[in-house]
Amino acid sequence: MKQHHNNSPANKPLPKPKRKSSPHREIVHISSFEKGSEPSQSALAWNIRDLFDLLEEYLRSPSFASLLSARQTIALGQVCRSFRRIFNLRFLRLVVRMGNLEPELRCLFWIRQAPYINTERQCRASLSLDSVFDSAYSKLLLRGMYSPQFDHVRTEIKQYHSVSHQKCCSDIRRTYEDPQFMCRETLEKMENVLTALAVLYSDVGYCQGMGFVVGALISILGEEELAFWMFSGLAEKHHLRLLFMKGLPAIHLHIHILEDLLEMYLPRMDAHLRKLGVGWDMFTTKFALTLGAAYFPLESLGEVYDVFFMDGWVGLYRIEVAYLESHQAAICSMDMAALSEYLKSIRQITKQQGGVKGVLRRAVEIHIQQDAIEKSIDGFFRIQAGRYLKPVWSSCS
């Protein structure tokens, strides 16, 4: 009996699905093998490793770091072991240098970078404070306000930082250009912090430039006692005492280093300023004395201070070079009169050109060698030694 095969579509075997080729196979096939040959497993694994190496290289780059915040970097580092190897402390520092530290993490970050615990402990011991409820800051402030020893300091601070004093208002407003900064409460906090600092650092006393740094710290942190201890942490770690001592001994050194670096990185601008008969000090003096406060708006100054807390003066040098580089084309086309007018609005122009973010991202790309700084320091001390020894040598000859 003849068997009839059922050829209905329902009984037909399903065709085998075509296997999709992996993109890694195509890459290996095109780049490494002849047409029609099959790549080996070792070659395929090697190609995948190359791709992951390229991906890892991008993830470590400054361009990717500029897209992340500090909190996101910390979260990615906790995902797995491979991510922890990429998003480590070194990468977090790069993110901070890009200006991506959240404001709510700033206070904790500053404390970790410039701890003031030793200063506070020494201060409590000198004041004989046994109870943990006694505030060393309050004791210093009271001593500065009522001790006859500091009468001259109080007078000098009040003359410059009094709420009713017009010199204070004009100078600080010209630096910060922020009407909120000029409120009575902020100025009173500045008076208190500067008085307590004059007691803590009796060899320094009071210097006009201290007000700019203290004012910035108060505006960023909001608390006067915290601003006081942050300043003391900076003073110990980055030698701010030498910056504000009588005669400003450190300011001349930092200006000399900055001028050497600017001549090295901005030769075109250096030649133009020499042609105008102007020195770099018209940029560097105020920058070093205010830690950059004279060049950046108050709302973005915290990002600049993040770098200073972490990298110290070298970080500030990079920012100064990047800042002036962003204005190099405009400055090199000006005469002296136009340059003077330009400097009055340079902060607003920087804001229009991308603000502090653009400057910080360029600063990351500037690599300042330690040898260059040491060479500049040696040159500075040779010049200073020559100035002091030349009169002595002349008198003996």
VOPAGU-2260 file (C-alpha; in pm, 1 decimal, decimal comma):
REM VOPAGU-2260
SITE   aa  ch    i         X         Y         Z
SITE  MET   A    0       0,0       0,0       0,0
SITE  LYS   A    1     134,4     330,5    -104,0
SITE  GLN   A    2     214,7     560,3     184,0
SITE  HIS   A    3     118,9     918,7     139,5
SITE  HIS   A    4     357,8    1168,3     293,0
SITE  ASN   A    5     195,2    1464,2     455,2
SITE  ASN   A    6     369,3    1764,6     303,3
SITE  SER   A    7     166,6    2024,3     489,1
SITE  PRO   A    8     359,0    2326,3     610,6
SITE  ALA   A    9     278,8    2236,4     972,4
SITE  ASN   A   10     474,3    1907,9     947,6
SITE  LYS   A   11     777,5    2050,2     767,3
SITE  PRO   A   12    1094,6    2075,6     982,5
SITE  LEU   A   13    1183,2    2429,9    1084,5
SITE  PRO   A   14    1495,2    2571,2     916,4
SITE  LYS   A   15    1794,5    2613,7    1141,8
SITE  PRO   A   16    1842,9    2976,0    1240,9
SITE  LYS   A   17    2146,9    3142,2    1093,4
SITE  ARG   A   18    2413,7    3209,9    1353,0
SITE  LYS   A   19    2487,5    3578,2    1382,4
SITE  SER   A   20    2848,9    3663,7    1351,4
SITE  SER   A   21    3004,9    3838,4    1648,6
SITE  PRO   A   22    3146,0    4181,4    1583,2
SITE  HIS   A   23    3469,6    4061,5    1743,1
SITE  ARG   A   24    3480,3    3773,9    1489,2
SITE  GLU   A   25    3436,2    4020,0    1204,8
SITE  ILE   A   26    3717,0    4237,3    1332,8
SITE  VAL   A   27    3949,7    3943,7    1370,0
SITE  HIS   A   28    3838,0    3797,1    1035,4
SITE  ILE   A   29    3903,0    4121,3     847,6
SITE  SER   A   30    4224,6    4219,6    1014,8
SITE  SER   A   31    4404,8    3893,1    1077,6
SITE  PHE   A   32    4275,3    3608,0     860,8
SITE  GLU   A   33    4230,5    3512,0     500,3
SITE  LYS   A   34    3885,4    3501,3     351,4
SITE  GLY   A   35    3692,7    3192,5     453,1
SITE  SER   A   36    3914,7    3093,9     744,8
SITE  GLU   A   37    3790,3    3069,7    1103,3
SITE  PRO   A   38    3972,7    3264,5    1379,1
SITE  SER   A   39    4116,7    3066,0    1665,2
SITE  GLN   A   40    3992,1    3105,2    2022,4
SITE  SER   A   41    4324,8    3254,0    2132,6
SITE  ALA   A   42    4315,8    3517,6    1857,8
SITE  LEU   A   43    3957,2    3602,5    1943,9
SITE  ALA   A   44    4041,7    3640,9    2313,7
SITE  TRP   A   45    4340,0    3857,3    2227,6
SITE  ASN   A   46    4122,0    4087,7    2018,0
SITE  ILE   A   47    3866,0    4124,0    2298,1
SITE  ARG   A   48    4143,6    4211,0    2540,0
SITE  ASP   A   49    4259,9    4484,4    2300,5
SITE  LEU   A   50    3909,3    4628,2    2293,9
SITE  PHE   A   51    3886,4    4626,6    2673,2
SITE  ASP   A   52    4228,7    4792,2    2695,6
SITE  LEU   A   53    4107,3    5069,0    2464,4
SITE  LEU   A   54    3790,8    5105,4    2671,9
SITE  GLU   A   55    3989,6    5120,8    2994,5
SITE  GLU   A   56    4221,6    5380,8    2844,3
SITE  TYR   A   57    3921,6    5598,6    2758,9
SITE  LEU   A   58    3767,6    5552,4    3103,3
SITE  ARG   A   59    4089,7    5675,0    3263,1
SITE  SER   A   60    4114,8    5980,2    3036,2
SITE  PRO   A   61    4046,4    6340,0    3143,5
SITE  SER   A   62    3771,2    6367,3    2880,9
SITE  PHE   A   63    3571,6    6093,5    3055,9
SITE  ALA   A   64    3658,8    6228,4    3402,3
SITE  SER   A   65    3502,6    6560,7    3304,0
SITE  LEU   A   66    3165,7    6381,1    3264,4
SITE  LEU   A   67    3159,4    6236,9    3617,0
SITE  SER   A   68    3107,3    6390,2    3957,1
SITE  ALA   A   69    3298,2    6284,5    4266,1
SITE  ARG   A   70    2996,7    6099,5    4406,2
SITE  GLN   A   71    2948,5    5906,2    4079,8
SITE  THR   A   72    3317,8    5813,5    4076,8
SITE  ILE   A   73    3295,4    5674,3    4430,4
SITE  ALA   A   74    2980,6    5477,2    4338,7
SITE  LEU   A   75    3141,1    5328,0    4024,8
SITE  GLY   A   76    3444,7    5221,6    4226,5
SITE  GLN   A   77    3218,1    5011,8    4447,1
SITE  VAL   A   78    3052,6    4817,6    4161,2
SITE  CYS   A   79    3314,7    4546,1    4112,1
SITE  ARG   A   80    3684,7    4474,4    4137,9
SITE  SER   A   81    3754,5    4575,1    3777,0
SITE  PHE   A   82    3584,3    4911,8    3824,9
SITE  ARG   A   83    3764,4    4962,7    4154,8
SITE  ARG   A   84    4092,3    4933,0    3964,1
SITE  ILE   A   85    3986,4    5214,5    3728,2
SITE  PHE   A   86    3780,2    5445,0    3949,3
SITE  ASN   A   87    4033,9    5463,2    4228,9
SITE  LEU   A   88    4170,4    5749,1    4438,7
SITE  ARG   A   89    4390,5    5868,7    4154,5
SITE  PHE   A   90    4089,4    5898,9    3922,2
SITE  LEU   A   91    3891,1    6074,5    4196,5
SITE  ARG   A   92    4167,6    6334,9    4221,5
SITE  LEU   A   93    4140,5    6388,7    3845,7
SITE  VAL   A   94    3764,1    6442,1    3879,4
SITE  VAL   A   95    3823,8    6701,6    4152,5
SITE  ARG   A   96    4083,4    6879,3    3936,1
SITE  MET   A   97    3814,2    6903,6    3667,5
SITE  GLY   A   98    3594,8    7096,5    3911,3
SITE  ASN   A   99    3336,2    6820,2    3959,3
SITE  LEU   A  100    3332,7    6792,0    4338,8
SITE  GLU   A  101    2980,4    6835,7    4476,6
SITE  PRO   A  102    2938,1    7130,8    4718,2
SITE  GLU   A  103    2794,0    6901,7    4988,2
SITE  LEU   A  104    3117,5    6697,8    4987,2
SITE  ARG   A  105    3348,4    7001,2    4984,3
SITE  CYS   A  106    3378,3    7053,8    5359,2
SITE  LEU   A  107    3463,2    6688,3    5427,8
SITE  PHE   A  108    3711,0    6685,7    5138,4
SITE  TRP   A  109    3887,7    6996,3    5265,0
SITE  ILE   A  110    3917,4    6853,7    5614,5
SITE  ARG   A  111    4074,8    6536,6    5474,3
SITE  GLN   A  112    4318,7    6734,6    5260,5
SITE  ALA   A  113    4424,4    6993,1    5520,5
SITE  PRO   A  114    4350,4    6847,3    5864,3
SITE  TYR   A  115    4356,8    7100,7    6145,1
SITE  ILE   A  116    4335,6    6851,1    6432,2
SITE  ASN   A  117    4697,5    6904,1    6539,5
SITE  THR   A  118    4657,0    7281,2    6540,9
SITE  GLU   A  119    4338,9    7252,8    6745,1
SITE  ARG   A  120    4505,2    7015,7    6991,9
SITE  GLN   A  121    4801,1    7249,9    7040,2
SITE  CYS   A  122    4566,9    7543,7    7073,0
SITE  ARG   A  123    4358,1    7371,0    7341,1
SITE  ALA   A  124    4673,0    7278,9    7532,6
SITE  SER   A  125    4804,0    7636,8    7525,4
SITE  LEU   A  126    4465,7    7766,6    7647,1
SITE  SER   A  127    4442,0    7492,7    7918,0
SITE  LEU   A  128    4104,4    7370,6    7793,3
SITE  ASP   A  129    4017,8    7038,0    7954,8
SITE  SER   A  130    3648,1    7005,7    7874,5
SITE  VAL   A  131    3545,2    6893,0    7528,4
SITE  PHE   A  132    3260,4    7146,4    7546,6
SITE  ASP   A  133    3502,2    7442,4    7560,5
SITE  SER   A  134    3559,0    7602,1    7221,5
SITE  ALA   A  135    3918,2    7696,0    7143,2
SITE  TYR   A  136    3796,8    7936,0    6875,0
SITE  SER   A  137    3571,5    8121,6    7120,5
SITE  LYS   A  138    3855,8    8154,5    7370,3
SITE  LEU   A  139    4091,7    8292,2    7106,3
SITE  LEU   A  140    3826,0    8536,6    6987,8
SITE  LEU   A  141    3759,8    8662,9    7340,7
SITE  ARG   A  142    4131,0    8705,7    7404,8
SITE  GLY   A  143    4171,2    8899,3    7082,1
SITE  MET   A  144    3869,4    9120,8    7157,0
SITE  TYR   A  145    3953,4    9213,8    7516,9
SITE  SER   A  146    4327,8    9166,0    7568,8
SITE  PRO   A  147    4529,9    9492,7    7557,3
SITE  GLN   A  148    4805,2    9296,7    7381,9
SITE  PHE   A  149    4597,4    9290,2    7062,5
SITE  ASP   A  150    4459,8    9643,6    7067,2
SITE  HIS   A  151    4660,0    9744,3    6760,3
SITE  VAL   A  152    4542,4    9436,7    6570,0
SITE  ARG   A  153    4177,1    9506,2    6650,4
SITE  THR   A  154    4217,0    9866,9    6541,9
SITE  GLU   A  155    4376,6    9766,8    6211,3
SITE  ILE   A  156    4110,4    9503,9    6136,6
SITE  LYS   A  157    3825,0    9739,7    6219,8
SITE  GLN   A  158    3974,4   10014,9    6006,9
SITE  TYR   A  159    3976,1    9787,4    5705,2
SITE  HIS   A  160    3686,8    9548,6    5767,6
SITE  SER   A  161    3441,0    9764,6    5957,2
SITE  VAL   A  162    3086,9    9753,4    5816,5
SITE  SER   A  163    3079,8   10131,2    5797,0
SITE  HIS   A  164    3427,7   10167,7    5646,3
SITE  GLN   A  165    3416,3   10259,4    5279,9
SITE  LYS   A  166    3766,0   10129,6    5200,5
SITE  CYS   A  167    3663,2    9780,5    5303,7
SITE  CYS   A  168    3351,5    9792,3    5089,6
SITE  SER   A  169    3526,3    9925,2    4779,5
SITE  ASP   A  170    3829,5    9692,8    4791,3
SITE  ILE   A  171    3642,7    9372,9    4871,8
SITE  ARG   A  172    3359,0    9449,2    4630,2
SITE  ARG   A  173    3616,6    9507,7    4356,4
SITE  THR   A  174    3763,0    9163,5    4432,8
SITE  TYR   A  175    3446,1    8956,7    4475,4
SITE  GLU   A  176    3178,7    9158,1    4289,6
SITE  ASP   A  177    2910,8    8985,1    4496,2
SITE  PRO   A  178    2653,4    9202,1    4678,4
SITE  GLN   A  179    2568,2    8915,6    4916,8
SITE  PHE   A  180    2928,5    8912,2    5032,9
SITE  MET   A  181    2900,1    9273,2    5149,2
SITE  CYS   A  182    2619,5    9202,6    5397,6
SITE  ARG   A  183    2670,0    9301,1    5761,6
SITE  GLU   A  184    2666,3    8941,0    5885,6
SITE  THR   A  185    2950,7    8828,7    5656,8
SITE  LEU   A  186    3169,1    9126,5    5742,3
SITE  GLU   A  187    3117,9    9068,5    6115,0
SITE  LYS   A  188    3216,9    8704,8    6073,0
SITE  MET   A  189    3528,7    8816,2    5885,8
SITE  GLU   A  190    3620,7    9050,5    6172,4
SITE  ASN   A  191    3583,8    8768,6    6424,2
SITE  VAL   A  192    3788,1    8516,0    6224,6
SITE  LEU   A  193    4067,5    8763,7    6150,3
SITE  THR   A  194    4084,8    8862,2    6518,4
SITE  ALA   A  195    4111,0    8497,5    6628,8
SITE  LEU   A  196    4376,2    8429,0    6363,2
SITE  ALA   A  197    4579,9    8726,8    6483,8
SITE  VAL   A  198    4583,5    8569,0    6831,2
SITE  LEU   A  199    4665,1    8219,8    6702,4
SITE  TYR   A  200    4945,4    8346,5    6476,7
SITE  SER   A  201    5081,4    8633,4    6684,4
SITE  ASP   A  202    5396,7    8646,6    6468,6
SITE  VAL   A  203    5176,5    8720,0    6165,5
SITE  GLY   A  204    4913,7    8947,1    6317,5
SITE  TYR   A  205    4695,0    9085,9    6041,7
SITE  CYS   A  206    4764,4    9129,4    5671,1
SITE  GLN   A  207    4518,8    9284,7    5426,0
SITE  GLY   A  208    4535,0    8985,9    5191,3
SITE  MET   A  209    4408,9    8752,8    5463,7
SITE  GLY   A  210    4066,1    8912,9    5436,2
SITE  PHE   A  211    4017,2    8789,5    5079,7
SITE  VAL   A  212    4092,2    8426,6    5170,0
SITE  VAL   A  213    3892,2    8436,7    5494,4
SITE  GLY   A  214    3598,6    8601,2    5318,2
SITE  ALA   A  215    3597,8    8332,3    5049,2
SITE  LEU   A  216    3609,0    8051,9    5307,8
SITE  ILE   A  217    3320,8    8204,9    5505,3
SITE  SER   A  218    3109,4    8249,2    5192,5
SITE  ILE   A  219    3173,9    7892,2    5076,0
SITE  LEU   A  220    3139,4    7717,3    5414,0
SITE  GLY   A  221    2889,1    7947,6    5582,0
SITE  GLU   A  222    3031,2    7905,8    5935,6
SITE  GLU   A  223    3294,4    8136,0    6079,9
SITE  GLU   A  224    3447,4    7879,9    6319,1
SITE  LEU   A  225    3480,8    7624,0    6041,2
SITE  ALA   A  226    3638,9    7889,1    5816,6
SITE  PHE   A  227    3884,9    7966,9    6097,3
SITE  TRP   A  228    3999,6    7605,4    6130,7
SITE  MET   A  229    4014,0    7558,2    5752,4
SITE  PHE   A  230    4245,5    7858,6    5726,1
SITE  SER   A  231    4463,9    7714,8    6002,6
SITE  GLY   A  232    4477,6    7380,9    5818,2
SITE  LEU   A  233    4590,9    7559,3    5501,4
SITE  ALA   A  234    4839,0    7765,5    5698,3
SITE  GLU   A  235    5004,2    7450,8    5832,7
SITE  LYS   A  236    4998,6    7244,1    5514,1
SITE  HIS   A  237    5075,9    7508,5    5250,1
SITE  HIS   A  238    5270,9    7761,3    5461,4
SITE  LEU   A  239    5025,9    8049,2    5441,9
SITE  ARG   A  240    5187,4    8205,6    5747,1
SITE  LEU   A  241    5491,8    8294,5    5536,2
SITE  LEU   A  242    5258,2    8443,7    5276,8
SITE  PHE   A  243    5110,0    8697,5    5520,4
SITE  MET   A  244    5398,8    8766,6    5759,6
SITE  LYS   A  245    5548,0    9114,4    5780,3
SITE  GLY   A  246    5732,1    9186,1    5456,6
SITE  LEU   A  247    5538,9    8908,6    5273,0
SITE  PRO   A  248    5845,1    8681,9    5237,6
SITE  ALA   A  249    5670,1    8400,6    5051,8
SITE  ILE   A  250    5479,8    8618,8    4807,3
SITE  HIS   A  251    5800,5    8721,9    4630,8
SITE  LEU   A  252    5901,0    8358,4    4588,3
SITE  HIS   A  253    5563,7    8256,1    4439,3
SITE  ILE   A  254    5562,9    8555,6    4206,8
SITE  HIS   A  255    5912,6    8462,9    4084,4
SITE  ILE   A  256    5807,5    8100,3    4019,6
SITE  LEU   A  257    5491,6    8210,7    3838,6
SITE  GLU   A  258    5684,6    8451,6    3619,2
SITE  ASP   A  259    5934,2    8180,4    3519,4
SITE  LEU   A  260    5651,1    7939,6    3434,7
SITE  LEU   A  261    5457,5    8198,5    3236,6
SITE  GLU   A  262    5767,9    8288,8    3034,7
SITE  MET   A  263    5810,6    7916,8    2959,5
SITE  TYR   A  264    5448,8    7832,9    2867,5
SITE  LEU   A  265    5333,4    8166,7    2720,7
SITE  PRO   A  266    5632,9    8306,6    2525,3
SITE  ARG   A  267    5413,8    8503,5    2284,3
SITE  MET   A  268    5238,5    8687,6    2565,9
SITE  ASP   A  269    5568,6    8738,9    2745,8
SITE  ALA   A  270    5718,7    8907,6    2438,7
SITE  HIS   A  271    5412,3    9132,5    2401,7
SITE  LEU   A  272    5423,0    9243,7    2766,2
SITE  ARG   A  273    5793,1    9320,6    2735,4
SITE  LYS   A  274    5713,5    9532,2    2429,8
SITE  LEU   A  275    5457,8    9725,9    2635,4
SITE  GLY   A  276    5706,5    9761,4    2921,0
SITE  VAL   A  277    5481,2    9566,3    3159,5
SITE  GLY   A  278    5587,7    9287,1    3390,8
SITE  TRP   A  279    5406,0    8970,1    3487,3
SITE  ASP   A  280    5359,5    9107,4    3838,4
SITE  MET   A  281    5045,0    9290,8    3728,2
SITE  PHE   A  282    4885,4    8943,3    3705,8
SITE  THR   A  283    5078,8    8732,2    3954,0
SITE  THR   A  284    5085,3    8948,9    4268,1
SITE  LYS   A  285    4711,9    8964,3    4324,7
SITE  PHE   A  286    4665,8    8605,7    4212,5
SITE  ALA   A  287    4913,6    8468,8    4468,0
SITE  LEU   A  288    4804,7    8698,1    4752,2
SITE  THR   A  289    4434,1    8610,0    4717,5
SITE  LEU   A  290    4486,3    8245,1    4609,6
SITE  GLY   A  291    4305,9    8317,7    4284,5
SITE  ALA   A  292    4011,1    8503,4    4439,4
SITE  ALA   A  293    4089,6    8814,2    4236,0
SITE  TYR   A  294    4031,0    8631,5    3906,1
SITE  PHE   A  295    3731,8    8404,2    3963,6
SITE  PRO   A  296    3374,1    8480,2    4067,6
SITE  LEU   A  297    3282,5    8385,1    4422,2
SITE  GLU   A  298    3036,7    8112,6    4317,7
SITE  SER   A  299    3309,6    7917,8    4136,3
SITE  LEU   A  300    3597,6    7991,3    4373,3
SITE  GLY   A  301    3528,6    7671,3    4569,6
SITE  GLU   A  302    3635,2    7462,0    4269,4
SITE  VAL   A  303    3965,6    7650,3    4251,2
SITE  TYR   A  304    4022,0    7603,3    4624,6
SITE  ASP   A  305    3948,5    7230,3    4585,2
SITE  VAL   A  306    4260,0    7208,1    4370,2
SITE  PHE   A  307    4463,7    7420,8    4611,7
SITE  PHE   A  308    4363,9    7209,7    4912,5
SITE  MET   A  309    4464,4    6894,0    4724,4
SITE  ASP   A  310    4765,9    6995,4    4510,8
SITE  GLY   A  311    4891,9    7304,0    4691,0
SITE  TRP   A  312    5084,4    7574,8    4509,1
SITE  VAL   A  313    5167,0    7357,6    4207,6
SITE  GLY   A  314    4794,1    7320,2    4137,3
SITE  LEU   A  315    4751,2    7696,0    4166,7
SITE  TYR   A  316    5042,5    7754,7    3926,9
SITE  ARG   A  317    4874,1    7533,9    3665,2
SITE  ILE   A  318    4548,3    7725,4    3702,6
SITE  GLU   A  319    4723,5    8061,4    3660,7
SITE  VAL   A  320    4898,7    7944,4    3342,0
SITE  ALA   A  321    4573,0    7805,4    3198,9
SITE  TYR   A  322    4383,8    8120,4    3297,2
SITE  LEU   A  323    4621,4    8358,8    3122,1
SITE  GLU   A  324    4650,6    8123,3    2824,1
SITE  SER   A  325    4275,9    8157,6    2768,2
SITE  HIS   A  326    4323,9    8537,7    2742,2
SITE  GLN   A  327    4650,5    8530,9    2550,0
SITE  ALA   A  328    4506,8    8601,1    2202,6
SITE  ALA   A  329    4309,5    8903,0    2323,5
SITE  ILE   A  330    4588,9    9050,7    2536,6
SITE  CYS   A  331    4850,6    9017,4    2261,5
SITE  SER   A  332    4642,6    9243,0    2034,0
SITE  MET   A  333    4609,2    9529,9    2285,6
SITE  ASP   A  334    4802,1    9838,2    2376,0
SITE  MET   A  335    4851,7    9952,4    2734,2
SITE  ALA   A  336    4529,1   10153,7    2758,2
SITE  ALA   A  337    4316,9    9870,7    2619,6
SITE  LEU   A  338    4489,7    9621,1    2849,0
SITE  SER   A  339    4407,0    9829,1    3156,2
SITE  GLU   A  340    4038,9    9835,9    3059,4
SITE  TYR   A  341    4044,2    9465,1    2975,9
SITE  LEU   A  342    4175,5    9372,5    3319,4
SITE  LYS   A  343    3881,7    9547,0    3485,4
SITE  SER   A  344    3635,8    9304,9    3323,6
SITE  ILE   A  345    3859,7    8999,1    3287,1
SITE  ARG   A  346    3657,5    8796,9    3537,5
SITE  GLN   A  347    3334,1    8850,4    3343,6
SITE  ILE   A  348    3508,9    8768,0    3014,7
SITE  THR   A  349    3634,1    8441,0    3165,1
SITE  LYS   A  350    3279,4    8354,5    3263,6
SITE  GLN   A  351    3161,0    8408,4    2905,2
SITE  GLN   A  352    3442,6    8191,9    2765,9
SITE  GLY   A  353    3336,5    7883,8    2965,8
SITE  GLY   A  354    3406,1    7991,5    3321,1
SITE  VAL   A  355    3621,9    7812,4    3568,7
SITE  LYS   A  356    3542,6    7469,7    3417,9
SITE  GLY   A  357    3725,9    7549,8    3096,5
SITE  VAL   A  358    4025,9    7683,5    3285,1
SITE  LEU   A  359    4043,1    7380,4    3515,0
SITE  ARG   A  360    4019,4    7132,4    3227,4
SITE  ARG   A  361    4301,1    7308,1    3047,6
SITE  ALA   A  362    4504,9    7317,7    3368,9
SITE  VAL   A  363    4486,9    6936,7    3391,6
SITE  GLU   A  364    4670,1    6914,8    3058,4
SITE  ILE   A  365    4953,8    7139,1    3179,6
SITE  HIS   A  366    5232,9    6931,9    3330,1
SITE  ILE   A  367    5471,4    7133,4    3543,4
SITE  GLN   A  368    5792,5    6948,0    3617,6
SITE  GLN   A  369    5926,5    6960,2    3970,8
SITE  ASP   A  370    6272,4    7028,0    3826,7
SITE  ALA   A  371    6145,6    7352,3    3672,6
SITE  ILE   A  372    6007,7    7469,0    4008,5
SITE  GLU   A  373    6326,9    7378,1    4193,6
SITE  LYS   A  374    6534,7    7559,5    3932,1
SITE  SER   A  375    6316,6    7867,8    3974,0
SITE  ILE   A  376    6349,4    7851,9    4354,2
SITE  ASP   A  377    6728,7    7828,9    4326,5
SITE  GLY   A  378    6732,4    8127,1    4092,5
SITE  PHE   A  379    6518,0    8328,9    4334,2
SITE  PHE   A  380    6748,1    8267,0    4628,8
SITE  ARG   A  381    7056,0    8347,1    4418,8
SITE  ILE   A  382    6899,6    8682,1    4328,8
SITE  GLN   A  383    6807,3    8752,2    4692,0
SITE  ALA   A  384    7153,6    8653,4    4812,6
SITE  GLY   A  385    7310,8    8882,7    4555,7
SITE  ARG   A  386    7098,2    9175,6    4671,2
SITE  TYR   A  387    7201,2    9132,4    5034,2
SITE  LEU   A  388    7565,6    9041,6    4972,3
SITE  LYS   A  389    7642,4    9307,4    4713,2
SITE  PRO   A  390    7628,5    9602,9    4961,4
SITE  VAL   A  391    7834,6    9404,3    5212,2
SITE  TRP   A  392    8093,2    9320,1    4944,3
SITE  SER   A  393    8104,8    9681,4    4827,8
SITE  SER   A  394    8160,5    9810,6    5181,1
SITE  CYS   A  395    8446,5    9564,3    5238,7
SITE  SER   A  396    8627,0    9632,7    4909,7
